[in-house]
């Protein structure tokens, strides 16, 4: 997987010659059948891959806010149950998009959205929901999956890719992002990093970061691509209350108490 430089889908990406090294995510490898049954592809109606996402309930998909901001729900679909997004296991259509009402306030904060499907997902060995993690320790081994491109000039790989990442502290992340003037980390951010040439790229946006089989984060911000800079995720622990309230039909941001994430 590789990276992106600014949040909103379709903004300019800065790439280097190292972006052209292979046709797959930098540092990634092919996912195997059943390895990430929670992974979905968010697509246009004709089937163009836009972003990743995670199944968190039989009618609920979690993704990045910038993946759906400005999109009408009837112009998008979700593909599940497959390692190859052009070959859907199932296709689902949206009944609603719930973008965090403080999305991008301040910039690159609250980059999270819930998609409500208009019919329930039928679970099988290739299609399952993922539980939300309640804890995460510094240095924990993480698995990130997606169909992100190798470079701005290449198409996304059709085979789902996986990469091992590592949770790093806020202090480490701030230091490694010191040259990135467009992002100021907040309590809702989570950073993952291993080394140069391992990381996310465009098309990976909204994809799931998992620890011990539970969802830890959703990809929000990155610098294309895998340029020795951490990938920044929305920390799902911070948004537990918001998620519960949206799913219960009471998803007003004013009702969500600020949570302290250790």
C-alpha positions as CSV (number, residue, x, y, z in Angstrom):
1,X,0.0,0.0,0.0
2,X,1.2,3.5,-0.4
3,X,0.1,7.0,0.6
4,X,-1.7,10.2,-0.1
5,X,-0.9,13.8,0.7
6,X,-4.1,15.6,1.3
7,X,-7.3,14.3,2.6
8,X,-10.1,14.9,0.2
9,X,-10.4,12.3,-2.5
10,X,-9.1,13.6,-5.8
11,X,-6.7,16.2,-4.4
12,X,-3.2,16.3,-5.8
13,X,-0.7,13.7,-4.8
14,X,3.1,14.1,-4.7
15,X,5.0,11.0,-5.8
16,X,8.6,10.1,-6.4
17,X,10.5,7.7,-8.6
18,X,10.2,5.1,-5.9
19,X,6.5,5.0,-6.5
20,X,7.0,3.0,-9.7
21,X,8.8,0.0,-8.2
22,X,6.0,-2.5,-8.5
23,X,2.3,-2.9,-9.4
24,X,1.3,-3.5,-5.8
25,X,1.1,-1.7,-2.5
26,X,4.5,-0.8,-1.2
27,X,5.7,-3.4,1.2
28,X,2.4,-5.3,0.9
29,X,1.5,-8.8,-0.2
30,X,-1.5,-10.6,-1.5
31,X,-4.2,-11.2,1.1
32,X,-5.5,-14.8,1.2
33,X,-9.0,-16.0,1.1
34,X,-10.9,-15.2,4.3
35,X,-8.1,-13.1,5.8
36,X,-10.0,-9.8,5.8
37,X,-13.7,-10.7,5.4
38,X,-14.6,-7.3,6.8
39,X,-12.9,-5.4,4.0
40,X,-15.2,-3.7,1.4
41,X,-14.6,-1.6,-1.7
42,X,-16.6,1.7,-1.9
43,X,-17.3,2.2,-5.5
44,X,-19.2,4.4,-8.0
45,X,-22.2,2.7,-9.6
46,X,-20.3,1.6,-12.7
47,X,-17.8,-0.1,-10.4
48,X,-14.8,2.2,-10.1
49,X,-13.0,1.7,-6.8
50,X,-12.9,4.8,-4.6
51,X,-12.0,3.8,-1.1
52,X,-11.9,1.0,1.4
53,X,-14.1,0.4,4.4
54,X,-15.0,-2.1,7.1
55,X,-18.2,-4.0,7.9
56,X,-19.1,-3.3,11.5
57,X,-22.7,-4.5,11.4
58,X,-25.0,-6.2,9.0
59,X,-26.1,-2.9,7.6
60,X,-23.2,-0.6,8.6
61,X,-19.9,0.2,6.9
62,X,-17.3,2.4,8.5
63,X,-15.0,4.5,6.2
64,X,-13.3,7.9,6.0
65,X,-15.4,11.0,5.8
66,X,-13.5,12.4,2.8
67,X,-14.4,9.3,0.9
68,X,-18.1,10.2,0.9
69,X,-18.2,14.0,1.5
70,X,-20.1,15.5,-1.4
71,X,-21.4,12.2,-2.7
72,X,-25.2,11.5,-2.9
73,X,-25.9,8.1,-1.4
74,X,-27.6,6.9,-4.6
75,X,-24.4,7.3,-6.6
76,X,-22.3,4.9,-4.6
77,X,-22.3,1.1,-3.9
78,X,-20.4,-1.2,-1.6
79,X,-18.7,-4.5,-2.7
80,X,-18.1,-7.2,-0.2
81,X,-17.0,-10.8,0.0
82,X,-14.1,-10.7,-2.4
83,X,-10.3,-10.3,-2.7
84,X,-10.8,-8.8,-6.2
85,X,-13.0,-5.7,-6.2
86,X,-14.0,-6.1,-9.9
87,X,-15.4,-9.5,-9.0
88,X,-17.9,-8.8,-6.2
89,X,-19.0,-11.5,-3.8
90,X,-22.1,-9.2,-3.2
91,X,-23.1,-5.7,-4.1
92,X,-24.9,-3.4,-1.6
93,X,-26.5,-0.1,-2.1
94,X,-26.7,2.8,0.4
95,X,-29.7,3.9,2.4
96,X,-27.8,6.8,4.0
97,X,-24.5,8.4,4.6
98,X,-23.7,9.7,8.1
99,X,-20.7,12.1,7.9
100,X,-19.4,13.2,11.3
101,X,-20.9,16.7,11.8
102,X,-17.5,18.1,12.9
103,X,-15.8,16.6,9.8
104,X,-12.7,18.4,8.9
105,X,-13.1,20.9,11.8
106,X,-10.3,21.5,12.5
107,X,-8.7,20.4,9.2
108,X,-8.1,16.6,9.0
109,X,-10.1,15.9,12.2
110,X,-13.2,13.8,12.6
111,X,-12.6,12.2,9.1
112,X,-15.1,9.4,9.7
113,X,-18.4,8.3,8.2
114,X,-20.9,5.5,8.6
115,X,-22.7,4.1,5.6
116,X,-26.1,2.6,6.2
117,X,-27.0,-0.1,3.6
118,X,-30.5,-0.5,2.4
119,X,-30.5,-4.2,3.0
120,X,-28.7,-6.5,5.4
121,X,-25.4,-8.2,4.5
122,X,-25.6,-12.0,4.4
123,X,-22.6,-13.3,6.3
124,X,-20.5,-16.2,5.0
125,X,-16.8,-17.2,5.4
126,X,-15.8,-14.4,3.0
127,X,-18.0,-11.7,4.5
128,X,-18.0,-10.9,8.2
129,X,-18.2,-7.9,10.5
130,X,-15.2,-6.8,12.6
131,X,-15.5,-5.9,16.3
132,X,-14.2,-2.6,17.5
133,X,-11.0,-2.7,19.6
134,X,-11.3,-1.4,23.2
135,X,-7.5,-1.1,23.8
136,X,-4.3,-0.6,21.9
137,X,-0.8,-0.6,23.2
138,X,2.2,1.3,21.8
139,X,4.2,-1.0,19.5
140,X,1.3,-3.3,18.8
141,X,1.4,-5.2,15.5
142,X,-1.3,-4.0,13.1
143,X,-2.6,-5.3,9.8
144,X,-3.7,-2.9,7.1
145,X,-5.5,-4.0,4.0
146,X,-6.6,-2.2,0.8
147,X,-6.5,-1.9,-3.0
148,X,-4.4,1.2,-3.0
149,X,-2.2,2.1,-6.1
150,X,1.5,1.9,-6.3
151,X,1.7,5.3,-7.9
152,X,-0.5,8.2,-9.1
153,X,0.0,6.9,-12.7
154,X,-1.1,3.3,-12.0
155,X,-4.4,1.6,-11.5
156,X,-5.2,0.0,-8.2
157,X,-4.3,-3.7,-8.0
158,X,-7.3,-5.9,-8.4
159,X,-6.0,-8.3,-5.7
160,X,-6.5,-7.1,-2.1
161,X,-3.1,-6.3,-0.4
162,X,-2.1,-6.5,3.2
163,X,0.8,-5.0,5.1
164,X,2.1,-5.2,8.6
165,X,2.2,-1.9,10.4
166,X,3.2,-0.9,14.0
167,X,1.4,1.5,16.3
168,X,3.6,4.4,17.3
169,X,3.2,7.0,20.1
170,X,1.9,10.5,19.5
171,X,5.3,11.9,20.2
172,X,7.0,9.7,17.6
173,X,4.3,10.5,15.1
174,X,4.5,14.3,15.7
175,X,8.3,14.1,15.2
176,X,8.0,12.1,11.9
177,X,5.2,14.5,10.7
178,X,7.1,17.6,11.6
179,X,7.6,18.7,8.0
180,X,3.9,18.2,7.2
181,X,2.4,21.6,7.8
182,X,-1.2,20.6,6.8
183,X,-2.0,18.3,9.6
184,X,-2.2,18.8,13.4
185,X,-2.8,15.6,15.3
186,X,-5.7,15.4,17.7
187,X,-7.1,13.0,20.2
188,X,-9.0,11.1,17.5
189,X,-5.9,10.3,15.5
190,X,-3.9,7.0,15.5
191,X,-0.5,6.7,13.8
192,X,1.0,3.5,12.2
193,X,4.5,3.3,10.8
194,X,7.2,0.7,10.1
195,X,9.7,2.1,7.6
196,X,10.3,3.6,4.2
197,X,8.5,1.8,1.4
198,X,5.8,0.3,3.7
199,X,2.6,2.3,3.8
200,X,-0.6,3.5,2.1
201,X,-1.4,5.1,-1.2
202,X,-4.4,6.6,-3.0
203,X,-7.2,4.0,-3.1
204,X,-6.4,2.8,0.4
205,X,-8.3,5.7,1.9
206,X,-11.0,4.6,4.4
207,X,-9.4,1.2,4.7
208,X,-9.3,-0.9,8.0
209,X,-6.4,-1.1,10.4
210,X,-6.8,-4.2,12.6
211,X,-5.2,-5.4,15.8
212,X,-5.7,-9.0,17.0
213,X,-8.8,-9.3,14.8
214,X,-10.5,-6.1,16.0
215,X,-10.8,-2.7,14.2
216,X,-8.4,-0.1,15.5
217,X,-8.5,2.6,12.8
218,X,-9.7,3.9,9.4
219,X,-7.2,5.4,7.1
220,X,-7.4,9.2,6.9
221,X,-4.2,10.9,6.0
222,X,-0.9,9.9,4.3
223,X,1.9,11.3,2.2
224,X,2.2,9.4,-1.1
225,X,3.6,7.1,-1.1
226,X,5.3,5.2,1.8
227,X,7.8,8.0,2.1
228,X,9.1,7.3,5.6
229,X,6.1,9.2,7.1
230,X,3.4,7.6,9.3
231,X,0.0,6.8,8.0
232,X,-2.7,8.5,10.1
233,X,-5.9,6.8,11.0
234,X,-9.1,7.8,12.7
235,X,-8.9,6.0,16.1
236,X,-12.2,4.1,16.5
237,X,-11.8,4.0,20.3
238,X,-12.3,7.8,20.3
239,X,-15.5,7.5,18.2
240,X,-17.2,4.6,20.1
241,X,-20.0,6.9,21.5
242,X,-20.6,8.6,18.1
243,X,-20.8,5.2,16.4
244,X,-23.3,3.9,19.0
245,X,-25.5,7.0,18.7
246,X,-25.6,7.0,14.9
247,X,-26.5,3.3,14.7
248,X,-29.2,3.8,17.4
249,X,-30.6,6.7,15.4
250,X,-29.4,9.5,17.8
251,X,-26.2,10.5,16.0
252,X,-26.0,14.2,16.8
253,X,-22.4,15.3,17.5
254,X,-23.6,17.5,20.4
255,X,-24.5,14.3,22.3
256,X,-21.0,12.9,22.1
257,X,-18.8,13.4,25.1
258,X,-15.1,13.9,24.4
259,X,-13.3,10.7,25.2
260,X,-9.8,10.4,26.6
261,X,-7.7,7.8,24.8
262,X,-4.7,6.5,26.6
